[in-house]
Amino acid sequence: MRNKKLPMRKCVGCTEMKPKKELIRLVRKEEGEFVLDRTGRLNGRGAYLCPCLTCFTDAVKKKGFERSFQQKIPDAVFQDLEKEMSLFE
């Protein structure tokens, strides 16, 4: 059997490279709507975040999501993401 490489992604909060499956993905769909992607398979531009509150606050403070999507992110998206974070704590 061949050894498959693990897909690695960079967290927009701590900027560390981690395995894709360990991260939470936020997706901007073609309609411009932002959705949490629990499967990691939705179409659209994605940004990854570690499932911890410190990375979330760093990403918001450093505007990591805005930089990744090249646009302002609605506050409702951050509220949804914060609720998701509380499930991992």
C-alpha positions in Angstrom: 0.0 0.0 0.0 1.1 3.5 -0.7 1.4 6.1 2.0 -0.9 9.0 1.3 0.2 12.5 2.2 -2.1 14.1 4.8 -3.6 17.3 3.4 -2.3 20.2 5.4 -4.0 23.6 5.8 -3.0 26.8 7.6 -5.1 28.1 10.5 -6.1 31.8 9.9 -5.7 32.4 13.7 -2.3 30.9 14.7 -1.0 30.5 11.1 0.2 27.0 11.9 0.0 24.2 9.3 -2.2 21.4 10.6 -4.0 18.3 9.1 -7.1 19.4 7.3 -9.4 17.0 9.3 -8.4 18.7 12.6 -9.6 22.2 11.4 -12.9 23.9 11.0 -13.7 25.2 7.6 -15.6 28.4 6.7 -16.8 28.5 3.1 -18.0 31.4 1.0 -20.4 30.0 -1.6 -20.7 31.4 -5.1 -23.8 33.4 -3.9 -21.6 35.2 -1.4 -23.2 33.3 1.6 -20.8 32.1 4.4 -21.3 28.5 5.7 -19.5 26.3 8.2 -18.4 23.2 6.3 -18.4 20.2 8.6 -17.6 17.8 5.8 -14.7 19.7 4.2 -16.2 19.1 0.7 -18.4 22.1 0.0 -17.7 24.1 -3.2 -16.4 27.6 -2.7 -13.5 29.5 -1.2 -12.5 28.2 2.2 -10.6 29.3 5.3 -9.5 27.0 8.1 -9.4 27.5 11.8 -8.2 25.5 14.8 -11.1 24.4 17.0 -10.0 26.6 19.9 -11.2 29.9 21.2 -7.7 31.5 21.2 -7.3 30.9 17.5 -10.8 32.3 16.9 -10.1 35.5 18.8 -6.7 35.9 17.1 -8.3 35.4 13.6 -10.9 38.1 14.4 -8.4 40.5 15.9 -5.9 40.0 13.0 -8.7 40.0 10.4 -7.5 36.6 9.1 -10.9 35.8 7.6 -11.2 39.2 5.9 -7.7 38.7 4.4 -8.5 35.1 3.3 -11.8 36.0 1.6 -10.7 39.5 0.6 -13.9 41.0 1.9 -15.7 42.1 5.1 -17.3 39.2 7.0 -20.8 39.7 8.6 -20.9 39.7 12.4 -23.5 36.9 12.2 -20.9 34.6 10.7 -18.5 35.2 13.6 -21.4 34.5 16.1 -22.1 31.1 14.4 -18.4 30.3 14.4 -18.1 31.2 18.1 -21.0 28.8 18.9 -19.2 26.1 17.0 -16.1 26.7 19.0 -17.9 26.2 22.3 -18.8 22.7 21.2 -15.0 21.8 21.0 -14.0 23.3 24.3 
